[in-house]
């Protein structure tokens, strides 16, 4: 039986923004267009989600729901660079990586570069399945 992992890096763009700008950490953040120009939320931080802000929402509505929302224009060059770093980690586990987007992929870990038989690793974290 094959073991396929689906990875979807939730809040990826907002997380990159918070990683790169310490002033955004712990604050509600939305990546996307300006509210006055019919902008849309491309990604929101977990702090913004507490106010109901989510992807594909109009930025004007997001600001109404979360008055302290920090709006950041997208920087796909940085997201692509961060994605490449993460995908390099995926490929250190298995060469069988099927990217779906910058923040989503399928990994076939049935035969992996750890040399670990994951058929019986049900319910374990990566650290537990491969210590050290």
C-alpha positions as CSV (number, residue, x, y, z in Angstrom):
1,X,0.0,0.0,0.0
2,X,1.3,3.5,-0.9
3,X,1.7,6.2,1.7
4,X,0.8,9.6,0.3
5,X,1.0,12.8,2.4
6,X,-0.9,15.9,1.4
7,X,0.8,19.1,2.6
8,X,-1.2,22.3,2.5
9,X,0.7,25.2,4.3
10,X,-2.2,27.1,5.7
11,X,-1.7,30.9,6.0
12,X,1.6,30.6,4.0
13,X,1.8,34.1,2.5
14,X,0.8,35.8,5.8
15,X,3.3,33.6,7.7
16,X,6.1,34.6,5.3
17,X,5.2,38.2,5.9
18,X,5.3,37.7,9.7
19,X,8.6,35.9,9.5
20,X,10.2,38.6,7.5
21,X,8.7,41.6,9.4
22,X,8.8,41.2,13.2
23,X,6.4,44.1,13.6
24,X,3.6,41.9,12.1
25,X,4.1,39.0,14.5
26,X,1.2,38.4,16.7
27,X,-1.0,40.9,14.8
28,X,-3.8,40.2,12.4
29,X,-2.4,40.3,8.8
30,X,-4.0,40.0,5.4
31,X,-2.0,39.7,2.2
32,X,-3.8,41.1,-0.8
33,X,-5.1,44.2,-2.5
34,X,-6.2,47.6,-1.0
35,X,-9.7,47.8,0.3
36,X,-10.4,51.1,-1.6
37,X,-9.5,49.5,-4.9
38,X,-11.7,46.4,-4.6
39,X,-8.8,44.3,-3.3
40,X,-9.3,40.7,-2.1
41,X,-7.6,38.7,0.7
42,X,-5.1,36.2,-0.7
43,X,-4.1,34.9,2.7
44,X,-4.8,35.8,6.3
45,X,-2.8,35.1,9.5
46,X,-4.3,33.0,12.3
47,X,-4.7,36.2,14.3
48,X,-6.9,37.7,11.5
49,X,-8.9,34.5,11.2
50,X,-10.1,35.0,14.8
51,X,-12.1,37.9,13.3
52,X,-13.5,35.9,10.5
53,X,-11.0,37.1,7.9
54,X,-10.3,34.5,5.2
55,X,-9.0,34.0,1.7
56,X,-11.2,35.3,-1.2
57,X,-13.0,37.8,1.1
58,X,-13.1,41.4,-0.1
59,X,-10.5,43.4,1.7
60,X,-13.1,46.1,2.5
61,X,-15.1,43.5,4.4
62,X,-12.0,42.2,6.1
63,X,-11.1,45.7,7.4
64,X,-14.7,46.1,8.7
65,X,-14.5,42.8,10.6
66,X,-11.0,43.4,11.9
67,X,-10.3,47.2,12.3
68,X,-6.6,46.6,13.3
69,X,-5.9,44.5,10.2
70,X,-2.4,45.0,8.7
71,X,-2.7,44.8,4.9
72,X,0.4,43.7,3.1
73,X,0.7,43.7,-0.7
74,X,1.7,40.3,-2.1
75,X,5.4,39.6,-2.9
76,X,5.4,36.4,-4.9
77,X,9.2,36.5,-5.3
78,X,9.6,36.0,-1.6
79,X,6.8,33.4,-1.4
80,X,8.4,31.5,-4.2
81,X,11.8,31.6,-2.4
82,X,10.3,30.4,0.8
83,X,8.4,27.7,-1.0
84,X,11.6,26.5,-2.7
85,X,13.2,26.1,0.8
86,X,10.2,24.1,2.0
87,X,10.1,21.9,-1.1
88,X,13.8,21.2,-0.7
89,X,13.0,19.7,2.7
90,X,10.2,17.6,1.1
91,X,12.7,16.4,-1.4
92,X,15.2,15.4,1.4
93,X,12.5,12.9,2.4
94,X,11.3,11.7,-1.0
95,X,12.0,12.5,-4.6
96,X,8.3,11.8,-5.3
97,X,6.9,15.3,-4.7
98,X,4.0,16.6,-6.7
99,X,3.6,20.3,-6.3
100,X,0.1,21.8,-6.6
101,X,1.0,25.4,-5.8
102,X,3.6,27.4,-3.9
103,X,2.1,26.1,-0.6
104,X,0.7,22.7,-1.4
105,X,2.0,19.3,-2.5
106,X,1.6,15.6,-2.4
107,X,4.5,13.5,-1.2
108,X,4.8,9.8,-1.8
109,X,6.7,8.6,1.3
110,X,6.2,4.8,0.8
111,X,9.8,4.5,-0.1
112,X,11.7,7.4,1.4
113,X,15.2,8.7,1.7
114,X,15.2,8.0,5.4
115,X,15.1,4.3,4.6
116,X,12.1,4.0,7.0
117,X,9.2,1.8,6.4
118,X,6.3,4.1,7.0
119,X,3.6,1.5,6.4
120,X,3.3,1.0,10.1
121,X,3.9,4.6,11.2
122,X,0.2,5.5,11.4
123,X,-0.4,8.4,13.8
124,X,3.2,9.2,14.3
125,X,4.8,12.6,13.8
126,X,7.7,12.9,11.4
127,X,10.0,13.3,14.4
128,X,8.7,10.1,16.0
129,X,8.9,8.2,12.8
130,X,12.5,9.4,12.2
131,X,14.3,10.4,15.3
132,X,17.5,12.4,14.8
